[in-house]
Amino acid sequence: KESTCFLIWFYTRLRQRREQHLLPMPYTFRPKRPPLPASRHKPPLPTPPPPPPPPP
């Protein structure tokens, strides 16, 4: 029971870290087929505008 809870926690943490920092997946989780370069099938995403400066 504890192992499954830990696994769920571990995977959720992994997913959150991936979404927050856009880290590549660890080598153990890499797909067998290397992904195609993004520029081949979809245009690169436009860079988001910089956040507004904080008010003084």
PDB file of N, H, CA, C and O in Angstrom:
ATOM      1  N   LYS A   1       0.847  -1.202   0.000  1.00  0.00           N
ATOM      2  CA  LYS A   1       0.000   0.000   0.000  1.00  0.00           C
ATOM      3  C   LYS A   1       0.885   1.256   0.000  1.00  0.00           C
ATOM      4  O   LYS A   1       0.659   2.180  -0.781  1.00  0.00           O
ATOM      5  N   GLU A   2       1.870   1.280   0.863  1.00  0.00           N
ATOM      6  H   GLU A   2       2.053   0.529   1.498  1.00  0.00           H
ATOM      7  CA  GLU A   2       2.718   2.469   0.925  1.00  0.00           C
ATOM      8  C   GLU A   2       3.480   2.686  -0.384  1.00  0.00           C
ATOM      9  O   GLU A   2       3.693   3.818  -0.818  1.00  0.00           O
ATOM     10  N   SER A   3       3.881   1.577  -0.997  1.00  0.00           N
ATOM     11  H   SER A   3       3.708   0.657  -0.645  1.00  0.00           H
ATOM     12  CA  SER A   3       4.658   1.727  -2.234  1.00  0.00           C
ATOM     13  C   SER A   3       3.815   2.394  -3.324  1.00  0.00           C
ATOM     14  O   SER A   3       4.314   3.243  -4.061  1.00  0.00           O
ATOM     15  N   THR A   4       2.540   2.011  -3.427  1.00  0.00           N
ATOM     16  H   THR A   4       2.134   1.320  -2.828  1.00  0.00           H
ATOM     17  CA  THR A   4       1.700   2.633  -4.457  1.00  0.00           C
ATOM     18  C   THR A   4       1.495   4.112  -4.148  1.00  0.00           C
ATOM     19  O   THR A   4       1.508   4.942  -5.057  1.00  0.00           O
ATOM     20  N   CYS A   5       1.310   4.441  -2.893  1.00  0.00           N
ATOM     21  H   CYS A   5       1.300   3.767  -2.155  1.00  0.00           H
ATOM     22  CA  CYS A   5       1.145   5.858  -2.526  1.00  0.00           C
ATOM     23  C   CYS A   5       2.407   6.637  -2.897  1.00  0.00           C
ATOM     24  O   CYS A   5       2.342   7.734  -3.451  1.00  0.00           O
ATOM     25  N   PHE A   6       3.548   6.041  -2.578  1.00  0.00           N
ATOM     26  H   PHE A   6       3.600   5.149  -2.128  1.00  0.00           H
ATOM     27  CA  PHE A   6       4.809   6.709  -2.900  1.00  0.00           C
ATOM     28  C   PHE A   6       4.959   6.869  -4.409  1.00  0.00           C
ATOM     29  O   PHE A   6       5.406   7.910  -4.890  1.00  0.00           O
ATOM     30  N   LEU A   7       4.580   5.830  -5.152  1.00  0.00           N
ATOM     31  H   LEU A   7       4.216   4.984  -4.761  1.00  0.00           H
ATOM     32  CA  LEU A   7       4.687   5.919  -6.613  1.00  0.00           C
ATOM     33  C   LEU A   7       3.820   7.054  -7.138  1.00  0.00           C
ATOM     34  O   LEU A   7       4.263   7.850  -7.966  1.00  0.00           O
ATOM     35  N   ILE A   8       2.589   7.127  -6.656  1.00  0.00           N
ATOM     36  H   ILE A   8       2.229   6.481  -5.983  1.00  0.00           H
ATOM     37  CA  ILE A   8       1.682   8.191  -7.120  1.00  0.00           C
ATOM     38  C   ILE A   8       2.277   9.558  -6.798  1.00  0.00           C
ATOM     39  O   ILE A   8       2.297  10.456  -7.639  1.00  0.00           O
ATOM     40  N   TRP A   9       2.766   9.701  -5.552  1.00  0.00           N
ATOM     41  H   TRP A   9       2.750   8.971  -4.869  1.00  0.00           H
ATOM     42  CA  TRP A   9       3.382  10.973  -5.156  1.00  0.00           C
ATOM     43  C   TRP A   9       4.591  11.279  -6.036  1.00  0.00           C
ATOM     44  O   TRP A   9       4.784  12.406  -6.491  1.00  0.00           O
ATOM     45  N   PHE A  10       5.401  10.237  -6.264  1.00  0.00           N
ATOM     46  H   PHE A  10       5.244   9.321  -5.895  1.00  0.00           H
ATOM     47  CA  PHE A  10       6.616  10.420  -7.059  1.00  0.00           C
ATOM     48  C   PHE A  10       6.272  10.891  -8.466  1.00  0.00           C
ATOM     49  O   PHE A  10       6.881  11.829  -8.980  1.00  0.00           O
ATOM     50  N   TYR A  11       5.283  10.229  -9.093  1.00  0.00           N
ATOM     51  H   TYR A  11       4.788   9.467  -8.675  1.00  0.00           H
ATOM     52  CA  TYR A  11       4.946  10.602 -10.468  1.00  0.00           C
ATOM     53  C   TYR A  11       4.313  11.985 -10.531  1.00  0.00           C
ATOM     54  O   TYR A  11       4.567  12.738 -11.471  1.00  0.00           O
ATOM     55  N   THR A  12       3.500  12.324  -9.554  1.00  0.00           N
ATOM     56  H   THR A  12       3.293  11.713  -8.790  1.00  0.00           H
ATOM     57  CA  THR A  12       2.897  13.664  -9.576  1.00  0.00           C
ATOM     58  C   THR A  12       3.983  14.725  -9.401  1.00  0.00           C
ATOM     59  O   THR A  12       3.964  15.761 -10.065  1.00  0.00           O
ATOM     60  N   ARG A  13       4.933  14.452  -8.496  1.00  0.00           N
ATOM     61  H   ARG A  13       4.948  13.610  -7.957  1.00  0.00           H
ATOM     62  CA  ARG A  13       6.033  15.401  -8.323  1.00  0.00           C
ATOM     63  C   ARG A  13       6.824  15.539  -9.624  1.00  0.00           C
ATOM     64  O   ARG A  13       7.183  16.643 -10.035  1.00  0.00           O
ATOM     65  N   LEU A  14       7.087  14.394 -10.263  1.00  0.00           N
ATOM     66  H   LEU A  14       6.795  13.498  -9.929  1.00  0.00           H
ATOM     67  CA  LEU A  14       7.831  14.424 -11.525  1.00  0.00           C
ATOM     68  C   LEU A  14       7.087  15.274 -12.547  1.00  0.00           C
ATOM     69  O   LEU A  14       7.682  16.116 -13.218  1.00  0.00           O
ATOM     70  N   ARG A  15       5.775  15.045 -12.660  1.00  0.00           N
ATOM     71  H   ARG A  15       5.291  14.360 -12.115  1.00  0.00           H
ATOM     72  CA  ARG A  15       5.006  15.769 -13.665  1.00  0.00           C
ATOM     73  C   ARG A  15       5.014  17.268 -13.354  1.00  0.00           C
ATOM     74  O   ARG A  15       5.169  18.093 -14.254  1.00  0.00           O
ATOM     75  N   GLN A  16       4.845  17.610 -12.076  1.00  0.00           N
ATOM     76  H   GLN A  16       4.720  16.940 -11.345  1.00  0.00           H
ATOM     77  CA  GLN A  16       4.840  19.028 -11.709  1.00  0.00           C
ATOM     78  C   GLN A  16       6.188  19.667 -12.039  1.00  0.00           C
ATOM     79  O   GLN A  16       6.240  20.764 -12.596  1.00  0.00           O
ATOM     80  N   ARG A  17       7.276  18.979 -11.694  1.00  0.00           N
ATOM     81  H   ARG A  17       7.234  18.089 -11.241  1.00  0.00           H
ATOM     82  CA  ARG A  17       8.591  19.549 -11.987  1.00  0.00           C
ATOM     83  C   ARG A  17       8.762  19.720 -13.489  1.00  0.00           C
ATOM     84  O   ARG A  17       9.318  20.714 -13.955  1.00  0.00           O
ATOM     85  N   ARG A  18       8.274  18.731 -14.246  1.00  0.00           N
ATOM     86  H   ARG A  18       7.822  17.923 -13.868  1.00  0.00           H
ATOM     87  CA  ARG A  18       8.410  18.830 -15.695  1.00  0.00           C
ATOM     88  C   ARG A  18       7.634  20.034 -16.209  1.00  0.00           C
ATOM     89  O   ARG A  18       8.125  20.768 -17.067  1.00  0.00           O
ATOM     90  N   GLU A  19       6.419  20.244 -15.689  1.00  0.00           N
ATOM     91  H   GLU A  19       6.020  19.648 -14.993  1.00  0.00           H
ATOM     92  CA  GLU A  19       5.615  21.361 -16.178  1.00  0.00           C
ATOM     93  C   GLU A  19       6.201  22.700 -15.731  1.00  0.00           C
ATOM     94  O   GLU A  19       6.192  23.672 -16.487  1.00  0.00           O
ATOM     95  N   GLN A  20       6.712  22.744 -14.497  1.00  0.00           N
ATOM     96  H   GLN A  20       6.719  21.954 -13.884  1.00  0.00           H
ATOM     97  CA  GLN A  20       7.228  24.014 -13.995  1.00  0.00           C
ATOM     98  C   GLN A  20       8.504  24.427 -14.725  1.00  0.00           C
ATOM     99  O   GLN A  20       8.624  25.559 -15.193  1.00  0.00           O
ATOM    100  N   HIS A  21       9.450  23.501 -14.817  1.00  0.00           N
ATOM    101  H   HIS A  21       9.353  22.581 -14.437  1.00  0.00           H
ATOM    102  CA  HIS A  21      10.759  23.857 -15.352  1.00  0.00           C
ATOM    103  C   HIS A  21      10.958  23.392 -16.788  1.00  0.00           C
ATOM    104  O   HIS A  21      11.998  23.656 -17.392  1.00  0.00           O
ATOM    105  N   LEU A  22       9.951  22.690 -17.340  1.00  0.00           N
ATOM    106  H   LEU A  22       9.107  22.475 -16.849  1.00  0.00           H
ATOM    107  CA  LEU A  22      10.056  22.158 -18.698  1.00  0.00           C
ATOM    108  C   LEU A  22      11.315  21.310 -18.848  1.00  0.00           C
ATOM    109  O   LEU A  22      12.044  21.421 -19.834  1.00  0.00           O
ATOM    110  N   LEU A  23      11.555  20.461 -17.848  1.00  0.00           N
ATOM    111  H   LEU A  23      10.962  20.371 -17.048  1.00  0.00           H
ATOM    112  CA  LEU A  23      12.716  19.578 -17.909  1.00  0.00           C
ATOM    113  C   LEU A  23      12.426  18.406 -18.826  1.00  0.00           C
ATOM    114  O   LEU A  23      11.286  17.948 -18.906  1.00  0.00           O
ATOM    115  N   PRO A  24      13.444  17.915 -19.521  1.00  0.00           N
ATOM    116  CA  PRO A  24      13.230  16.696 -20.300  1.00  0.00           C
ATOM    117  C   PRO A  24      13.021  15.513 -19.370  1.00  0.00           C
ATOM    118  O   PRO A  24      13.493  15.511 -18.233  1.00  0.00           O
ATOM    119  N   MET A  25      12.314  14.515 -19.860  1.00  0.00           N
ATOM    120  H   MET A  25      11.931  14.517 -20.784  1.00  0.00           H
ATOM    121  CA  MET A  25      12.079  13.344 -19.031  1.00  0.00           C
ATOM    122  C   MET A  25      13.404  12.638 -18.770  1.00  0.00           C
ATOM    123  O   MET A  25      14.308  12.684 -19.603  1.00  0.00           O
ATOM    124  N   PRO A  26      13.520  11.993 -17.632  1.00  0.00           N
ATOM    125  CA  PRO A  26      14.738  11.208 -17.361  1.00  0.00           C
ATOM    126  C   PRO A  26      14.926  10.127 -18.425  1.00  0.00           C
ATOM    127  O   PRO A  26      13.978   9.722 -19.097  1.00  0.00           O
ATOM    128  N   TYR A  27      16.158   9.677 -18.559  1.00  0.00           N
ATOM    129  H   TYR A  27      16.928  10.006 -18.013  1.00  0.00           H
ATOM    130  CA  TYR A  27      16.469   8.710 -19.607  1.00  0.00           C
ATOM    131  C   TYR A  27      15.641   7.443 -19.472  1.00  0.00           C
ATOM    132  O   TYR A  27      15.321   6.808 -20.476  1.00  0.00           O
ATOM    133  N   THR A  28      15.292   7.068 -18.257  1.00  0.00           N
ATOM    134  H   THR A  28      15.552   7.584 -17.441  1.00  0.00           H
ATOM    135  CA  THR A  28      14.542   5.821 -18.083  1.00  0.00           C
ATOM    136  C   THR A  28      13.149   5.943 -18.686  1.00  0.00           C
ATOM    137  O   THR A  28      12.555   4.934 -19.067  1.00  0.00           O
ATOM    138  N   PHE A  29      12.617   7.160 -18.781  1.00  0.00           N
ATOM    139  H   PHE A  29      13.100   7.979 -18.471  1.00  0.00           H
ATOM    140  CA  PHE A  29      11.253   7.330 -19.281  1.00  0.00           C
ATOM    141  C   PHE A  29      11.237   7.771 -20.745  1.00  0.00           C
ATOM    142  O   PHE A  29      10.174   8.081 -21.284  1.00  0.00           O
ATOM    143  N   ARG A  30      12.396   7.802 -21.389  1.00  0.00           N
ATOM    144  H   ARG A  30      13.260   7.551 -20.951  1.00  0.00           H
ATOM    145  CA  ARG A  30      12.416   8.254 -22.784  1.00  0.00           C
ATOM    146  C   ARG A  30      11.693   7.254 -23.672  1.00  0.00           C
ATOM    147  O   ARG A  30      11.812   6.047 -23.465  1.00  0.00           O
ATOM    148  N   PRO A  31      10.948   7.736 -24.653  1.00  0.00           N
ATOM    149  CA  PRO A  31      10.310   6.815 -25.600  1.00  0.00           C
ATOM    150  C   PRO A  31      11.372   6.110 -26.434  1.00  0.00           C
ATOM    151  O   PRO A  31      12.481   6.615 -26.609  1.00  0.00           O
ATOM    152  N   LYS A  32      11.013   4.935 -26.945  1.00  0.00           N
ATOM    153  H   LYS A  32      10.112   4.525 -26.802  1.00  0.00           H
ATOM    154  CA  LYS A  32      11.999   4.170 -27.730  1.00  0.00           C
ATOM    155  C   LYS A  32      12.352   4.904 -29.024  1.00  0.00           C
ATOM    156  O   LYS A  32      13.497   4.872 -29.475  1.00  0.00           O
ATOM    157  N   ARG A  33      11.353   5.568 -29.615  1.00  0.00           N
ATOM    158  H   ARG A  33      10.423   5.594 -29.249  1.00  0.00           H
ATOM    159  CA  ARG A  33      11.606   6.306 -30.854  1.00  0.00           C
ATOM    160  C   ARG A  33      11.912   7.764 -30.513  1.00  0.00           C
ATOM    161  O   ARG A  33      11.113   8.406 -29.830  1.00  0.00           O
ATOM    162  N   PRO A  34      13.034   8.301 -30.965  1.00  0.00           N
ATOM    163  CA  PRO A  34      13.339   9.703 -30.649  1.00  0.00           C
ATOM    164  C   PRO A  34      12.299  10.635 -31.268  1.00  0.00           C
ATOM    165  O   PRO A  34      11.909  10.432 -32.418  1.00  0.00           O
ATOM    166  N   PRO A  35      11.846  11.636 -30.546  1.00  0.00           N
ATOM    167  CA  PRO A  35      10.823  12.547 -31.080  1.00  0.00           C
ATOM    168  C   PRO A  35      11.383  13.377 -32.231  1.00  0.00           C
ATOM    169  O   PRO A  35      12.569  13.708 -32.267  1.00  0.00           O
ATOM    170  N   LEU A  36      10.507  13.699 -33.158  1.00  0.00           N
ATOM    171  H   LEU A  36       9.545  13.430 -33.129  1.00  0.00           H
ATOM    172  CA  LEU A  36      10.921  14.534 -34.283  1.00  0.00           C
ATOM    173  C   LEU A  36      11.153  15.964 -33.799  1.00  0.00           C
ATOM    174  O   LEU A  36      10.533  16.400 -32.829  1.00  0.00           O
ATOM    175  N   PRO A  37      12.040  16.691 -34.471  1.00  0.00           N
ATOM    176  CA  PRO A  37      12.219  18.102 -34.096  1.00  0.00           C
ATOM    177  C   PRO A  37      10.907  18.870 -34.243  1.00  0.00           C
ATOM    178  O   PRO A  37      10.150  18.641 -35.186  1.00  0.00           O
ATOM    179  N   ALA A  38      10.646  19.765 -33.323  1.00  0.00           N
ATOM    180  H   ALA A  38      11.261  19.951 -32.556  1.00  0.00           H
ATOM    181  CA  ALA A  38       9.357  20.460 -33.308  1.00  0.00           C
ATOM    182  C   ALA A  38       9.185  21.311 -34.565  1.00  0.00           C
ATOM    183  O   ALA A  38       8.067  21.483 -35.051  1.00  0.00           O
ATOM    184  N   SER A  39      10.281  21.839 -35.088  1.00  0.00           N
ATOM    185  H   SER A  39      11.189  21.699 -34.693  1.00  0.00           H
ATOM    186  CA  SER A  39      10.164  22.741 -36.238  1.00  0.00           C
ATOM    187  C   SER A  39       9.677  22.001 -37.475  1.00  0.00           C
ATOM    188  O   SER A  39       9.236  22.630 -38.437  1.00  0.00           O
ATOM    189  N   ARG A  40       9.753  20.660 -37.462  1.00  0.00           N
ATOM    190  H   ARG A  40      10.111  20.149 -36.680  1.00  0.00           H
ATOM    191  CA  ARG A  40       9.383  19.936 -38.676  1.00  0.00           C
ATOM    192  C   ARG A  40       7.869  19.875 -38.856  1.00  0.00           C
ATOM    193  O   ARG A  40       7.370  20.036 -39.970  1.00  0.00           O
ATOM    194  N   HIS A  41       7.136  19.644 -37.768  1.00  0.00           N
ATOM    195  H   HIS A  41       7.541  19.514 -36.863  1.00  0.00           H
ATOM    196  CA  HIS A  41       5.694  19.454 -37.935  1.00  0.00           C
ATOM    197  C   HIS A  41       4.854  20.569 -37.332  1.00  0.00           C
ATOM    198  O   HIS A  41       3.652  20.631 -37.590  1.00  0.00           O
ATOM    199  N   LYS A  42       5.453  21.455 -36.536  1.00  0.00           N
ATOM    200  H   LYS A  42       6.429  21.405 -36.327  1.00  0.00           H
ATOM    201  CA  LYS A  42       4.680  22.608 -36.068  1.00  0.00           C
ATOM    202  C   LYS A  42       5.618  23.787 -35.835  1.00  0.00           C
ATOM    203  O   LYS A  42       6.757  23.591 -35.412  1.00  0.00           O
ATOM    204  N   PRO A  43       5.163  24.994 -36.101  1.00  0.00           N
ATOM    205  CA  PRO A  43       6.037  26.155 -35.952  1.00  0.00           C
ATOM    206  C   PRO A  43       6.376  26.370 -34.478  1.00  0.00           C
ATOM    207  O   PRO A  43       5.589  26.001 -33.607  1.00  0.00           O
ATOM    208  N   PRO A  44       7.528  26.957 -34.191  1.00  0.00           N
ATOM    209  CA  PRO A  44       7.887  27.230 -32.793  1.00  0.00           C
ATOM    210  C   PRO A  44       6.903  28.210 -32.163  1.00  0.00           C
ATOM    211  O   PRO A  44       6.379  29.103 -32.829  1.00  0.00           O
ATOM    212  N   LEU A  45       6.668  28.028 -30.892  1.00  0.00           N
ATOM    213  H   LEU A  45       7.093  27.303 -30.351  1.00  0.00           H
ATOM    214  CA  LEU A  45       5.731  28.910 -30.196  1.00  0.00           C
ATOM    215  C   LEU A  45       6.335  30.303 -30.066  1.00  0.00           C
ATOM    216  O   LEU A  45       7.537  30.436 -29.840  1.00  0.00           O
ATOM    217  N   PRO A  46       5.515  31.339 -30.207  1.00  0.00           N
ATOM    218  CA  PRO A  46       6.043  32.701 -30.020  1.00  0.00           C
ATOM    219  C   PRO A  46       6.442  32.901 -28.563  1.00  0.00           C
ATOM    220  O   PRO A  46       5.807  32.360 -27.659  1.00  0.00           O
ATOM    221  N   THR A  47       7.479  33.666 -28.346  1.00  0.00           N
ATOM    222  H   THR A  47       7.995  34.106 -29.081  1.00  0.00           H
ATOM    223  CA  THR A  47       7.931  33.891 -26.974  1.00  0.00           C
ATOM    224  C   THR A  47       6.910  34.764 -26.253  1.00  0.00           C
ATOM    225  O   THR A  47       6.461  35.771 -26.800  1.00  0.00           O
ATOM    226  N   PRO A  48       6.544  34.391 -25.044  1.00  0.00           N
ATOM    227  CA  PRO A  48       5.559  35.205 -24.307  1.00  0.00           C
ATOM    228  C   PRO A  48       6.141  36.569 -23.969  1.00  0.00           C
ATOM    229  O   PRO A  48       7.351  36.690 -23.779  1.00  0.00           O
ATOM    230  N   PRO A  49       5.306  37.596 -23.890  1.00  0.00           N
ATOM    231  CA  PRO A  49       5.819  38.939 -23.558  1.00  0.00           C
ATOM    232  C   PRO A  49       6.365  38.946 -22.134  1.00  0.00           C
ATOM    233  O   PRO A  49       5.877  38.198 -21.286  1.00  0.00           O
ATOM    234  N   PRO A  50       7.360  39.772 -21.859  1.00  0.00           N
ATOM    235  CA  PRO A  50       7.908  39.830 -20.497  1.00  0.00           C
ATOM    236  C   PRO A  50       6.855  40.345 -19.519  1.00  0.00           C
ATOM    237  O   PRO A  50       6.006  41.154 -19.894  1.00  0.00           O
ATOM    238  N   PRO A  51       6.902  39.889 -18.284  1.00  0.00           N
ATOM    239  CA  PRO A  51       5.904  40.366 -17.301  1.00  0.00           C
ATOM    240  C   PRO A  51       6.073  41.856 -17.044  1.00  0.00           C
ATOM    241  O   PRO A  51       7.186  42.374 -17.124  1.00  0.00           O
ATOM    242  N   PRO A  52       4.991  42.545 -16.739  1.00  0.00           N
ATOM    243  CA  PRO A  52       5.101  43.995 -16.479  1.00  0.00           C
ATOM    244  C   PRO A  52       5.914  44.238 -15.215  1.00  0.00           C
ATOM    245  O   PRO A  52       5.887  43.415 -14.301  1.00  0.00           O
ATOM    246  N   PRO A  53       6.630  45.345 -15.148  1.00  0.00           N
ATOM    247  CA  PRO A  53       7.422  45.630 -13.937  1.00  0.00           C
ATOM    248  C   PRO A  53       6.500  45.858 -12.744  1.00  0.00           C
ATOM    249  O   PRO A  53       5.399  46.386 -12.899  1.00  0.00           O
ATOM    250  N   PRO A  54       6.943  45.466 -11.567  1.00  0.00           N
ATOM    251  CA  PRO A  54       6.087  45.670 -10.375  1.00  0.00           C
ATOM    252  C   PRO A  54       5.906  47.160 -10.086  1.00  0.00           C
ATOM    253  O   PRO A  54       6.810  47.957 -10.337  1.00  0.00           O
ATOM    254  N   PRO A  55       4.764  47.528  -9.570  1.00  0.00           N
ATOM    255  CA  PRO A  55       4.554  48.965  -9.253  1.00  0.00           C
ATOM    256  C   PRO A  55       5.482  49.404  -8.131  1.00  0.00           C
ATOM    257  O   PRO A  55       5.791  48.613  -7.240  1.00  0.00           O
ATOM    258  N   PRO A  56       5.919  50.626  -8.163  1.00  0.00           N
ATOM    259  CA  PRO A  56       6.843  51.123  -7.111  1.00  0.00           C
ATOM    260  C   PRO A  56       6.170  51.220  -5.750  1.00  0.00           C
ATOM    261  O   PRO A  56       6.806  51.617  -4.773  1.00  0.00           O
TER     262      PRO A  56
END
